């Protein structure tokens, strides 16, 4: 008897393009949300677009979060319980969006995602990335009911945030390879649709790398679409597997070894160069990944990340300790092999 089933939660509406932030009120109305909105933002996004967002609602409340943390989530829940909102509107980057996502899940209310930087696929996914001390937790939560991404705002975000978003998407290429490896060797549950969507998104971004330039709104459009696709792939899979493999474990370990030195997406991109080499050898696609990252001004070396060669080797040899997820690094890579990989790919 066939008993397999799945429950896929996806955004009902995705608005992407020039001037779309001014359609936020209409998008919320289309969702038939009721009650007082609570705008969850951080200082800079609040200055950039807070008034434009608040102007579209009657009597909105605002909560400003300075960091993404479990304490910040609890504080937001306390604030929300005092305000009694009908829904949350997350305006900004990873800090307010991830915090609002978890709070909305706890409060059992919907939330709408309004990203101001194309820096991560959490703008649409059902996962929150929350740091705690020297580690980072990926926590399941409902995805946003709607995503409103204004390319006129995204293009003005710091360029390094956009390149970090690009690198994060490009690293999906090796994340899917790890996922397929886990299916073959550990019989891990695998979604052909989610894997294909994630892989295609990475390949399209690699192919478009030469046209992604600072100050070009079309670049924000390309990256925004890719981030949406990546987030949808994770929602279809019901896990972060389509966008998180050994390259992300490398990034998380680097966060512990050299905290605050580089952006997560940039670290994952460099990790993807090396893990692709481990998957396919010298004739693999690692050069295409490296060249695409270089084309968008994303780091490809330890020096460009701002970390030492020793940090890279330590992260590569210990990344398998981060979590129980089967990847090309499972079982560990010894120091000699790690040095060869990092040297051959030019990372060190």
VORO-663718 format. One record per residue (C-alpha): chain; residue number from 1; x negated, y, z. Coordinates in pm, 1 decimal. Layout:
VORO-663718
<loba cadena="A" num="NUM" east="X" north="Y" up="Z"/>
...
END
This chain:
VORO-663718
<loba cadena="A" num="1" east="0.0" north="0.0" up="0.0"/>
<loba cadena="A" num="2" east="-127.3" north="345.7" up="-92.4"/>
<loba cadena="A" num="3" east="-126.2" north="567.5" up="216.6"/>
<loba cadena="A" num="4" east="-370.5" north="844.4" up="129.8"/>
<loba cadena="A" num="5" east="-246.8" north="1202.1" up="179.8"/>
<loba cadena="A" num="6" east="-383.6" north="1552.4" up="210.3"/>
<loba cadena="A" num="7" east="-267.7" north="1897.9" up="320.2"/>
<loba cadena="A" num="8" east="-437.9" north="2175.7" up="124.7"/>
<loba cadena="A" num="9" east="-401.3" north="2530.7" up="252.9"/>
<loba cadena="A" num="10" east="-486.6" north="2804.4" up="5.9"/>
<loba cadena="A" num="11" east="-429.7" north="3182.1" up="-13.9"/>
<loba cadena="A" num="12" east="-95.7" north="3264.0" up="-169.1"/>
<loba cadena="A" num="13" east="-232.8" north="3574.2" up="-345.0"/>
<loba cadena="A" num="14" east="-577.6" north="3684.9" up="-457.6"/>
<loba cadena="A" num="15" east="-611.4" north="4044.8" up="-573.9"/>
<loba cadena="A" num="16" east="-950.7" north="4120.2" up="-725.7"/>
<loba cadena="A" num="17" east="-1054.7" north="4425.5" up="-922.7"/>
<loba cadena="A" num="18" east="-1083.8" north="4801.8" up="-933.4"/>
<loba cadena="A" num="19" east="-865.4" north="4992.9" up="-686.6"/>
<loba cadena="A" num="20" east="-704.8" north="4678.8" up="-544.9"/>
<loba cadena="A" num="21" east="-732.6" north="4794.9" up="-183.8"/>
<loba cadena="A" num="22" east="-448.3" north="5035.9" up="-254.3"/>
<loba cadena="A" num="23" east="-229.0" north="4735.2" up="-338.0"/>
<loba cadena="A" num="24" east="-276.8" north="4587.0" up="11.0"/>
<loba cadena="A" num="25" east="58.6" north="4709.0" up="141.0"/>
<loba cadena="A" num="26" east="241.6" north="4563.7" up="-159.5"/>
<loba cadena="A" num="27" east="57.2" north="4233.3" up="-121.9"/>
<loba cadena="A" num="28" east="157.1" north="4209.2" up="243.6"/>
<loba cadena="A" num="29" east="516.2" north="4293.7" up="158.0"/>
<loba cadena="A" num="30" east="513.0" north="4015.6" up="-100.1"/>
<loba cadena="A" num="31" east="411.2" north="3772.9" up="174.4"/>
<loba cadena="A" num="32" east="721.4" north="3866.0" up="377.8"/>
<loba cadena="A" num="33" east="509.3" north="3929.6" up="685.0"/>
<loba cadena="A" num="34" east="680.7" north="4120.2" up="961.8"/>
<loba cadena="A" num="35" east="581.5" north="4294.4" up="1280.8"/>
<loba cadena="A" num="36" east="302.4" north="4534.7" up="1363.5"/>
<loba cadena="A" num="37" east="-27.4" north="4476.8" up="1180.1"/>
<loba cadena="A" num="38" east="-355.1" north="4463.2" up="1372.0"/>
<loba cadena="A" num="39" east="-644.8" north="4586.2" up="1158.6"/>
<loba cadena="A" num="40" east="-961.5" north="4399.4" up="1259.0"/>
<loba cadena="A" num="41" east="-1273.9" north="4571.7" up="1133.1"/>
<loba cadena="A" num="42" east="-1628.7" north="4674.1" up="1223.0"/>
<loba cadena="A" num="43" east="-1776.2" north="5026.4" up="1239.7"/>
<loba cadena="A" num="44" east="-1905.0" north="5074.1" up="883.8"/>
<loba cadena="A" num="45" east="-1607.8" north="4916.2" up="699.0"/>
<loba cadena="A" num="46" east="-1377.5" north="5120.1" up="922.8"/>
<loba cadena="A" num="47" east="-1548.8" north="5437.6" up="802.5"/>
<loba cadena="A" num="48" east="-1547.5" north="5323.8" up="440.1"/>
<loba cadena="A" num="49" east="-1186.7" north="5210.1" up="403.8"/>
<loba cadena="A" num="50" east="-1011.4" north="5205.7" up="740.9"/>
<loba cadena="A" num="51" east="-793.9" north="5508.7" up="673.8"/>
<loba cadena="A" num="52" east="-692.5" north="5381.7" up="328.1"/>
<loba cadena="A" num="53" east="-580.4" north="5055.7" up="485.5"/>
<loba cadena="A" num="54" east="-395.8" north="5211.2" up="780.6"/>
<loba cadena="A" num="55" east="-215.1" north="5454.8" up="550.3"/>
<loba cadena="A" num="56" east="-28.4" north="5164.3" up="390.3"/>
<loba cadena="A" num="57" east="138.4" north="5048.2" up="714.3"/>
<loba cadena="A" num="58" east="371.5" north="5188.4" up="977.5"/>
<loba cadena="A" num="59" east="214.5" north="5214.7" up="1323.6"/>
<loba cadena="A" num="60" east="-85.2" north="4983.0" up="1268.0"/>
<loba cadena="A" num="61" east="-317.0" north="4896.4" up="1556.6"/>
<loba cadena="A" num="62" east="-694.0" north="4874.7" up="1509.8"/>
<loba cadena="A" num="63" east="-956.5" north="4657.4" up="1678.0"/>
<loba cadena="A" num="64" east="-1325.2" north="4720.0" up="1604.3"/>
<loba cadena="A" num="65" east="-1563.6" north="4427.0" up="1653.3"/>
<loba cadena="A" num="66" east="-1938.7" north="4481.1" up="1667.7"/>
<loba cadena="A" num="67" east="-2047.4" north="4120.4" up="1628.0"/>
<loba cadena="A" num="68" east="-1917.6" north="3775.2" up="1542.3"/>
<loba cadena="A" num="69" east="-1926.9" north="3557.4" up="1853.4"/>
<loba cadena="A" num="70" east="-1698.8" north="3337.2" up="2057.1"/>
<loba cadena="A" num="71" east="-1680.0" north="3615.7" up="2314.9"/>
<loba cadena="A" num="72" east="-1570.4" north="3856.7" up="2041.6"/>
<loba cadena="A" num="73" east="-1298.3" north="3611.0" up="1938.0"/>
<loba cadena="A" num="74" east="-1170.4" north="3593.2" up="2296.8"/>
<loba cadena="A" num="75" east="-1175.3" north="3972.8" up="2328.5"/>
<loba cadena="A" num="76" east="-981.8" north="4006.3" up="2004.1"/>
<loba cadena="A" num="77" east="-724.7" north="3753.6" up="2125.3"/>
<loba cadena="A" num="78" east="-679.6" north="3956.1" up="2444.7"/>
<loba cadena="A" num="79" east="-638.6" north="4276.1" up="2241.4"/>
<loba cadena="A" num="80" east="-390.3" north="4110.5" up="2009.1"/>
<loba cadena="A" num="81" east="-181.0" north="3973.4" up="2295.0"/>
<loba cadena="A" num="82" east="-148.0" north="4327.2" up="2430.6"/>
<loba cadena="A" num="83" east="-50.4" north="4465.0" up="2089.5"/>
<loba cadena="A" num="84" east="169.1" north="4165.4" up="1993.4"/>
<loba cadena="A" num="85" east="97.6" north="4187.8" up="1618.6"/>
<loba cadena="A" num="86" east="292.8" north="4008.1" up="1352.3"/>
<loba cadena="A" num="87" east="-27.2" north="3944.3" up="1157.0"/>
<loba cadena="A" num="88" east="-394.0" north="4045.5" up="1131.8"/>
<loba cadena="A" num="89" east="-569.5" north="4232.0" up="851.4"/>
<loba cadena="A" num="90" east="-946.1" north="4168.3" up="845.6"/>
<loba cadena="A" num="91" east="-1137.8" north="4454.1" up="683.3"/>
<loba cadena="A" num="92" east="-1511.7" north="4418.9" up="633.8"/>
<loba cadena="A" num="93" east="-1776.6" north="4149.5" up="602.1"/>
<loba cadena="A" num="94" east="-1841.1" north="3828.0" up="788.4"/>
<loba cadena="A" num="95" east="-1809.5" north="3971.2" up="1139.3"/>
<loba cadena="A" num="96" east="-1448.5" north="4090.4" up="1129.4"/>
<loba cadena="A" num="97" east="-1327.8" north="3827.2" up="882.2"/>
<loba cadena="A" num="98" east="-1466.0" north="3526.9" up="1071.2"/>
<loba cadena="A" num="99" east="-1355.2" north="3671.3" up="1405.3"/>
<loba cadena="A" num="100" east="-1003.7" north="3751.1" up="1280.9"/>
<loba cadena="A" num="101" east="-975.1" north="3410.0" up="1116.0"/>
<loba cadena="A" num="102" east="-1034.4" north="3228.6" up="1444.6"/>
<loba cadena="A" num="103" east="-817.7" north="3466.2" up="1646.1"/>
<loba cadena="A" num="104" east="-528.6" north="3436.6" up="1400.6"/>
<loba cadena="A" num="105" east="-552.1" north="3058.8" up="1421.6"/>
<loba cadena="A" num="106" east="-532.7" north="3073.4" up="1802.5"/>
<loba cadena="A" num="107" east="-246.9" north="3324.1" up="1799.9"/>
<loba cadena="A" num="108" east="-60.3" north="3126.1" up="1532.6"/>
<loba cadena="A" num="109" east="-17.9" north="3430.5" up="1310.8"/>
<loba cadena="A" num="110" east="-123.1" north="3485.8" up="953.4"/>
<loba cadena="A" num="111" east="-411.3" north="3702.1" up="843.9"/>
<loba cadena="A" num="112" east="-510.0" north="3887.1" up="528.5"/>
<loba cadena="A" num="113" east="-872.2" north="3917.0" up="415.8"/>
<loba cadena="A" num="114" east="-998.6" north="4250.8" up="280.1"/>
<loba cadena="A" num="115" east="-1372.9" north="4210.6" up="217.1"/>
<loba cadena="A" num="116" east="-1592.8" north="4516.8" up="173.7"/>
<loba cadena="A" num="117" east="-1902.8" north="4318.8" up="72.3"/>
<loba cadena="A" num="118" east="-1945.1" north="4016.9" up="-156.9"/>
<loba cadena="A" num="119" east="-2179.0" north="3849.9" up="88.1"/>
<loba cadena="A" num="120" east="-2018.6" north="3512.8" up="169.2"/>
<loba cadena="A" num="121" east="-1743.0" north="3272.9" up="65.7"/>
<loba cadena="A" num="122" east="-1578.2" north="3296.8" up="407.7"/>
<loba cadena="A" num="123" east="-1360.8" north="3573.5" up="263.2"/>
<loba cadena="A" num="124" east="-1125.4" north="3302.7" up="134.2"/>
<loba cadena="A" num="125" east="-1221.6" north="2971.6" up="298.0"/>
<loba cadena="A" num="126" east="-1071.7" north="2791.1" up="592.7"/>
<loba cadena="A" num="127" east="-1400.2" north="2803.0" up="786.0"/>
<loba cadena="A" num="128" east="-1544.4" north="3054.6" up="1031.0"/>
<loba cadena="A" num="129" east="-1918.8" north="3084.1" up="1087.3"/>
<loba cadena="A" num="130" east="-1980.6" north="3192.2" up="1445.7"/>
<loba cadena="A" num="131" east="-2328.8" north="3233.7" up="1597.3"/>
<loba cadena="A" num="132" east="-2398.5" north="3122.4" up="1951.7"/>
<loba cadena="A" num="133" east="-2747.3" north="3178.3" up="2087.6"/>
<loba cadena="A" num="134" east="-2995.5" north="3039.5" up="1837.8"/>
<loba cadena="A" num="135" east="-2742.4" north="2827.1" up="1651.4"/>
<loba cadena="A" num="136" east="-2439.8" north="2882.9" up="1428.5"/>
<loba cadena="A" num="137" east="-2111.2" north="2692.1" up="1435.9"/>
<loba cadena="A" num="138" east="-1884.7" north="2624.0" up="1138.7"/>
<loba cadena="A" num="139" east="-1532.0" north="2617.1" up="1280.9"/>
<loba cadena="A" num="140" east="-1216.8" north="2508.5" up="1098.7"/>
<loba cadena="A" num="141" east="-933.9" north="2762.9" up="1077.8"/>
<loba cadena="A" num="142" east="-653.7" north="2845.3" up="838.7"/>
<loba cadena="A" num="143" east="-759.1" north="3038.2" up="526.3"/>
<loba cadena="A" num="144" east="-616.8" north="3387.6" up="470.2"/>
<loba cadena="A" num="145" east="-267.0" north="3425.7" up="333.8"/>
<loba cadena="A" num="146" east="-402.2" north="3674.5" up="82.7"/>
<loba cadena="A" num="147" east="-737.6" north="3813.0" up="-28.6"/>
<loba cadena="A" num="148" east="-766.1" north="4171.5" up="-150.4"/>
<loba cadena="A" num="149" east="-1112.3" north="4242.2" up="-292.8"/>
<loba cadena="A" num="150" east="-1166.9" north="4587.3" up="-440.1"/>
<loba cadena="A" num="151" east="-1465.7" north="4581.5" up="-677.6"/>
<loba cadena="A" num="152" east="-1498.9" north="4960.3" up="-644.8"/>
<loba cadena="A" num="153" east="-1579.3" north="4904.1" up="-275.7"/>
<loba cadena="A" num="154" east="-1779.6" north="4582.8" up="-321.0"/>
<loba cadena="A" num="155" east="-2015.4" north="4749.9" up="-569.4"/>
<loba cadena="A" num="156" east="-2108.7" north="5015.2" up="-312.2"/>
<loba cadena="A" num="157" east="-2206.5" north="4759.9" up="-47.0"/>
<loba cadena="A" num="158" east="-2579.9" north="4721.6" up="20.1"/>
<loba cadena="A" num="159" east="-2729.8" north="4532.6" up="-273.4"/>
<loba cadena="A" num="160" east="-2896.8" north="4278.4" up="-47.0"/>
<loba cadena="A" num="161" east="-2554.2" north="4168.0" up="77.0"/>
<loba cadena="A" num="162" east="-2440.7" north="4103.6" up="-279.9"/>
<loba cadena="A" num="163" east="-2757.2" north="3910.3" up="-363.9"/>
<loba cadena="A" num="164" east="-2709.1" north="3706.4" up="-46.5"/>
<loba cadena="A" num="165" east="-2358.0" north="3619.6" up="-165.2"/>
<loba cadena="A" num="166" east="-2495.6" north="3519.4" up="-504.1"/>
<loba cadena="A" num="167" east="-2767.2" north="3302.7" up="-349.3"/>
<loba cadena="A" num="168" east="-2511.5" north="3136.4" up="-123.5"/>
<loba cadena="A" num="169" east="-2302.2" north="3042.4" up="-427.7"/>
<loba cadena="A" num="170" east="-2601.2" north="2922.7" up="-629.5"/>
<loba cadena="A" num="171" east="-2692.3" north="2693.3" up="-340.9"/>
<loba cadena="A" num="172" east="-2359.9" north="2511.7" up="-391.7"/>
<loba cadena="A" num="173" east="-2540.7" north="2327.9" up="-669.1"/>
<loba cadena="A" num="174" east="-2749.2" north="2125.3" up="-423.9"/>
<loba cadena="A" num="175" east="-2472.2" north="2109.0" up="-163.7"/>
<loba cadena="A" num="176" east="-2261.0" north="1908.6" up="-409.6"/>
<loba cadena="A" num="177" east="-2556.6" north="1682.8" up="-489.4"/>
<loba cadena="A" num="178" east="-2591.2" north="1607.3" up="-118.8"/>
<loba cadena="A" num="179" east="-2218.5" north="1541.4" up="-90.9"/>
<loba cadena="A" num="180" east="-2232.0" north="1290.3" up="-376.6"/>
<loba cadena="A" num="181" east="-2537.6" north="1128.7" up="-221.4"/>
<loba cadena="A" num="182" east="-2346.8" north="1089.7" up="105.9"/>
<loba cadena="A" num="183" east="-2060.2" north="927.2" up="-82.6"/>
<loba cadena="A" num="184" east="-2294.2" north="676.6" up="-248.5"/>
<loba cadena="A" num="185" east="-2504.3" north="591.1" up="56.2"/>
<loba cadena="A" num="186" east="-2264.7" north="647.0" up="348.0"/>
<loba cadena="A" num="187" east="-1923.9" north="614.5" up="180.5"/>
<loba cadena="A" num="188" east="-1843.8" north="972.7" up="284.2"/>
<loba cadena="A" num="189" east="-1504.6" north="1103.2" up="176.7"/>
<loba cadena="A" num="190" east="-1549.1" north="1296.8" up="-146.0"/>
<loba cadena="A" num="191" east="-1321.0" north="1515.3" up="-357.5"/>
<loba cadena="A" num="192" east="-1397.8" north="1509.0" up="-729.1"/>
<loba cadena="A" num="193" east="-1194.5" north="1826.6" up="-781.9"/>
<loba cadena="A" num="194" east="-1358.9" north="2024.0" up="-501.6"/>
<loba cadena="A" num="195" east="-1705.1" north="1903.1" up="-600.2"/>
<loba cadena="A" num="196" east="-1654.9" north="1990.2" up="-966.5"/>
<loba cadena="A" num="197" east="-1514.6" north="2334.9" up="-883.7"/>
<loba cadena="A" num="198" east="-1803.8" north="2417.3" up="-652.7"/>
<loba cadena="A" num="199" east="-2065.9" north="2290.0" up="-895.5"/>
<loba cadena="A" num="200" east="-1909.7" north="2476.9" up="-1186.9"/>
<loba cadena="A" num="201" east="-1903.0" north="2797.8" up="-982.6"/>
<loba cadena="A" num="202" east="-2274.6" north="2766.3" up="-906.5"/>
<loba cadena="A" num="203" east="-2360.2" north="2690.5" up="-1268.6"/>
<loba cadena="A" num="204" east="-2157.9" north="2986.9" up="-1396.1"/>
<loba cadena="A" num="205" east="-2336.7" north="3220.4" up="-1156.3"/>
<loba cadena="A" num="206" east="-2675.4" north="3085.0" up="-1266.1"/>
<loba cadena="A" num="207" east="-2573.9" north="3146.2" up="-1627.9"/>
<loba cadena="A" num="208" east="-2459.7" north="3501.7" up="-1542.8"/>
<loba cadena="A" num="209" east="-2760.9" north="3593.2" up="-1328.1"/>
<loba cadena="A" num="210" east="-2917.7" north="3823.0" up="-1587.5"/>
<loba cadena="A" num="211" east="-2600.6" north="4037.5" up="-1600.6"/>
<loba cadena="A" num="212" east="-2568.3" north="4084.4" up="-1223.5"/>
<loba cadena="A" num="213" east="-2718.8" north="4425.5" up="-1148.0"/>
<loba cadena="A" num="214" east="-2691.1" north="4682.3" up="-866.6"/>
<loba cadena="A" num="215" east="-2439.7" north="4961.3" up="-921.1"/>
<loba cadena="A" num="216" east="-2253.0" north="4764.8" up="-1189.0"/>
<loba cadena="A" num="217" east="-1890.7" north="4704.9" up="-1092.4"/>
<loba cadena="A" num="218" east="-1862.3" north="4414.4" up="-1333.8"/>
<loba cadena="A" num="219" east="-2127.1" north="4240.0" up="-1123.5"/>
<loba cadena="A" num="220" east="-1902.5" north="4272.8" up="-818.5"/>
<loba cadena="A" num="221" east="-1623.0" north="4122.4" up="-1028.0"/>
<loba cadena="A" num="222" east="-1837.5" north="3819.2" up="-1125.1"/>
<loba cadena="A" num="223" east="-1961.3" north="3758.7" up="-771.4"/>
<loba cadena="A" num="224" east="-1615.6" north="3814.8" up="-620.9"/>
<loba cadena="A" num="225" east="-1460.1" north="3552.0" up="-849.1"/>
<loba cadena="A" num="226" east="-1736.8" north="3306.9" up="-761.8"/>
<loba cadena="A" num="227" east="-1688.2" north="3356.6" up="-387.8"/>
<loba cadena="A" num="228" east="-1315.2" north="3298.1" up="-423.3"/>
<loba cadena="A" num="229" east="-1375.2" north="2976.6" up="-620.0"/>
<loba cadena="A" num="230" east="-1624.1" north="2850.9" up="-362.4"/>
<loba cadena="A" num="231" east="-1385.2" north="2921.7" up="-75.3"/>
<loba cadena="A" num="232" east="-1101.2" north="2745.7" up="-256.5"/>
<loba cadena="A" num="233" east="-1325.2" north="2441.0" up="-311.2"/>
<loba cadena="A" num="234" east="-1381.0" north="2417.0" up="64.1"/>
<loba cadena="A" num="235" east="-1007.7" north="2446.7" up="130.7"/>
<loba cadena="A" num="236" east="-937.4" north="2167.3" up="-118.2"/>
<loba cadena="A" num="237" east="-1202.4" north="1947.2" up="42.9"/>
<loba cadena="A" num="238" east="-1089.2" north="2028.3" up="395.1"/>
<loba cadena="A" num="239" east="-1451.8" north="2079.7" up="493.3"/>
<loba cadena="A" num="240" east="-1755.9" north="2292.5" up="415.3"/>
<loba cadena="A" num="241" east="-1913.5" north="2006.1" up="217.3"/>
<loba cadena="A" num="242" east="-1872.5" north="2167.3" up="-130.4"/>
<loba cadena="A" num="243" east="-2083.8" north="2462.9" up="-16.9"/>
<loba cadena="A" num="244" east="-2307.0" north="2330.9" up="259.5"/>
<loba cadena="A" num="245" east="-2573.3" north="2065.3" up="231.9"/>
<loba cadena="A" num="246" east="-2940.8" north="2032.4" up="318.9"/>
<loba cadena="A" num="247" east="-3012.4" north="2385.5" up="199.5"/>
<loba cadena="A" num="248" east="-2774.8" north="2521.0" up="464.6"/>
<loba cadena="A" num="249" east="-2926.0" north="2300.3" up="732.3"/>
<loba cadena="A" num="250" east="-3261.4" north="2450.9" up="635.6"/>
<loba cadena="A" num="251" east="-3112.3" north="2799.5" up="670.4"/>
<loba cadena="A" num="252" east="-2957.2" north="2723.6" up="1008.9"/>
<loba cadena="A" num="253" east="-3286.6" north="2585.0" up="1136.3"/>
<loba cadena="A" num="254" east="-3471.1" north="2890.5" up="1007.9"/>
<loba cadena="A" num="255" east="-3225.4" north="3101.5" up="1208.4"/>
<loba cadena="A" num="256" east="-3350.8" north="2924.7" up="1519.7"/>
<loba cadena="A" num="257" east="-3718.5" north="2946.1" up="1432.2"/>
<loba cadena="A" num="258" east="-3726.2" north="3302.3" up="1295.1"/>
<loba cadena="A" num="259" east="-3398.5" north="3465.9" up="1403.5"/>
<loba cadena="A" num="260" east="-3287.4" north="3781.4" up="1226.0"/>
<loba cadena="A" num="261" east="-3563.1" north="3784.2" up="965.6"/>
<loba cadena="A" num="262" east="-3348.3" north="3709.0" up="660.6"/>
<loba cadena="A" num="263" east="-2985.8" north="3685.8" up="552.2"/>
<loba cadena="A" num="264" east="-2818.2" north="3346.7" up="559.1"/>
<loba cadena="A" num="265" east="-2742.9" north="3340.1" up="185.4"/>
<loba cadena="A" num="266" east="-3101.9" north="3424.4" up="96.9"/>
<loba cadena="A" num="267" east="-3230.6" north="3144.4" up="319.5"/>
<loba cadena="A" num="268" east="-2984.9" north="2896.4" up="166.7"/>
<loba cadena="A" num="269" east="-3101.0" north="2999.5" up="-179.7"/>
<loba cadena="A" num="270" east="-3465.2" north="2928.6" up="-98.6"/>
<loba cadena="A" num="271" east="-3359.4" north="2603.5" up="66.2"/>
<loba cadena="A" num="272" east="-3176.4" north="2508.8" up="-251.8"/>
<loba cadena="A" num="273" east="-3493.9" north="2544.9" up="-458.7"/>
<loba cadena="A" num="274" east="-3671.1" north="2292.2" up="-239.3"/>
<loba cadena="A" num="275" east="-3384.2" north="2048.2" up="-191.1"/>
<loba cadena="A" num="276" east="-3320.2" north="2040.1" up="-565.8"/>
<loba cadena="A" num="277" east="-3686.3" north="1944.7" up="-609.1"/>
<loba cadena="A" num="278" east="-3635.2" north="1662.5" up="-359.6"/>
<loba cadena="A" num="279" east="-3327.5" north="1544.3" up="-549.3"/>
<loba cadena="A" num="280" east="-3468.3" north="1555.9" up="-901.5"/>
<loba cadena="A" num="281" east="-3845.0" north="1601.3" up="-892.4"/>
<loba cadena="A" num="282" east="-4058.2" north="1825.2" up="-1109.3"/>
<loba cadena="A" num="283" east="-3825.8" north="1794.1" up="-1410.3"/>
<loba cadena="A" num="284" east="-3514.6" north="1889.1" up="-1215.1"/>
<loba cadena="A" num="285" east="-3315.9" north="2213.1" up="-1207.3"/>
<loba cadena="A" num="286" east="-3516.6" north="2375.6" up="-928.1"/>
<loba cadena="A" num="287" east="-3684.0" north="2613.4" up="-1175.0"/>
<loba cadena="A" num="288" east="-3343.3" north="2725.9" up="-1304.7"/>
<loba cadena="A" num="289" east="-3228.6" north="2792.9" up="-946.9"/>
<loba cadena="A" num="290" east="-3549.5" north="2981.6" up="-868.0"/>
<loba cadena="A" num="291" east="-3529.7" north="3188.4" up="-1189.0"/>
<loba cadena="A" num="292" east="-3163.9" north="3276.1" up="-1129.4"/>
<loba cadena="A" num="293" east="-3239.7" north="3391.2" up="-775.7"/>
<loba cadena="A" num="294" east="-3530.8" north="3602.0" up="-900.6"/>
<loba cadena="A" num="295" east="-3310.4" north="3756.4" up="-1170.5"/>
<loba cadena="A" num="296" east="-3070.1" north="3893.0" up="-908.0"/>
<loba cadena="A" num="297" east="-3350.7" north="4017.1" up="-678.3"/>
<loba cadena="A" num="298" east="-3289.9" north="3741.1" up="-422.8"/>
<loba cadena="A" num="299" east="-3591.2" north="3596.5" up="-236.8"/>
<loba cadena="A" num="300" east="-3760.9" north="3284.5" up="-371.1"/>
<loba cadena="A" num="301" east="-4059.6" north="3267.4" up="-134.7"/>
<loba cadena="A" num="302" east="-4132.3" north="3264.8" up="236.6"/>
<loba cadena="A" num="303" east="-4300.8" north="3603.1" up="205.2"/>
<loba cadena="A" num="304" east="-3993.6" north="3755.1" up="39.2"/>
<loba cadena="A" num="305" east="-3774.0" north="3611.1" up="314.4"/>
<loba cadena="A" num="306" east="-4001.0" north="3775.2" up="570.6"/>
<loba cadena="A" num="307" east="-4098.8" north="3447.4" up="737.6"/>
<loba cadena="A" num="308" east="-4427.9" north="3260.9" up="759.5"/>
<loba cadena="A" num="309" east="-4526.4" north="2953.8" up="561.9"/>
<loba cadena="A" num="310" east="-4537.4" north="2765.9" up="891.6"/>
<loba cadena="A" num="311" east="-4177.6" north="2869.2" up="964.6"/>
<loba cadena="A" num="312" east="-4063.3" north="2723.4" up="632.0"/>
<loba cadena="A" num="313" east="-4243.0" north="2393.3" up="690.7"/>
<loba cadena="A" num="314" east="-4107.1" north="2364.4" up="1043.9"/>
<loba cadena="A" num="315" east="-3752.1" north="2435.2" up="924.3"/>
<loba cadena="A" num="316" east="-3779.6" north="2186.6" up="637.9"/>
<loba cadena="A" num="317" east="-3914.3" north="1906.1" up="856.6"/>
<loba cadena="A" num="318" east="-3658.8" north="1956.2" up="1134.1"/>
<loba cadena="A" num="319" east="-3345.5" north="2062.3" up="943.1"/>
<loba cadena="A" num="320" east="-3200.2" north="1710.6" up="966.7"/>
<loba cadena="A" num="321" east="-3166.2" north="1759.8" up="1343.0"/>
<loba cadena="A" num="322" east="-2905.4" north="2035.8" up="1302.1"/>
<loba cadena="A" num="323" east="-2596.6" north="1817.9" up="1254.7"/>
<loba cadena="A" num="324" east="-2483.8" north="1467.5" up="1171.0"/>
<loba cadena="A" num="325" east="-2426.3" north="1527.7" up="800.7"/>
<loba cadena="A" num="326" east="-2595.1" north="1302.3" up="547.2"/>
<loba cadena="A" num="327" east="-2814.6" north="1494.3" up="301.7"/>
<loba cadena="A" num="328" east="-3136.4" north="1449.8" up="108.1"/>
<loba cadena="A" num="329" east="-3316.5" north="1553.7" up="428.4"/>
<loba cadena="A" num="330" east="-3153.4" north="1289.2" up="648.0"/>
<loba cadena="A" num="331" east="-3417.0" north="1090.9" up="832.1"/>
<loba cadena="A" num="332" east="-3655.4" north="1383.6" up="810.0"/>
<loba cadena="A" num="333" east="-3935.2" north="1495.0" up="579.4"/>
<loba cadena="A" num="334" east="-4286.8" north="1467.0" up="716.4"/>
<loba cadena="A" num="335" east="-4517.4" north="1768.3" up="722.8"/>
<loba cadena="A" num="336" east="-4736.8" north="1655.3" up="434.4"/>
<loba cadena="A" num="337" east="-4438.4" north="1600.2" up="206.0"/>
<loba cadena="A" num="338" east="-4281.2" north="1932.0" up="311.8"/>
<loba cadena="A" num="339" east="-4602.3" north="2119.3" up="229.5"/>
<loba cadena="A" num="340" east="-4612.3" north="1955.3" up="-113.6"/>
<loba cadena="A" num="341" east="-4250.6" north="2048.1" up="-186.3"/>
<loba cadena="A" num="342" east="-4287.1" north="2407.5" up="-68.8"/>
<loba cadena="A" num="343" east="-4617.7" north="2451.6" up="-253.1"/>
<loba cadena="A" num="344" east="-4504.0" north="2296.1" up="-579.7"/>
<loba cadena="A" num="345" east="-4189.5" north="2511.0" up="-590.8"/>
<loba cadena="A" num="346" east="-4385.4" north="2824.0" up="-501.2"/>
<loba cadena="A" num="347" east="-4194.5" north="2886.9" up="-180.0"/>
<loba cadena="A" num="348" east="-4525.6" north="2904.1" up="6.9"/>
END
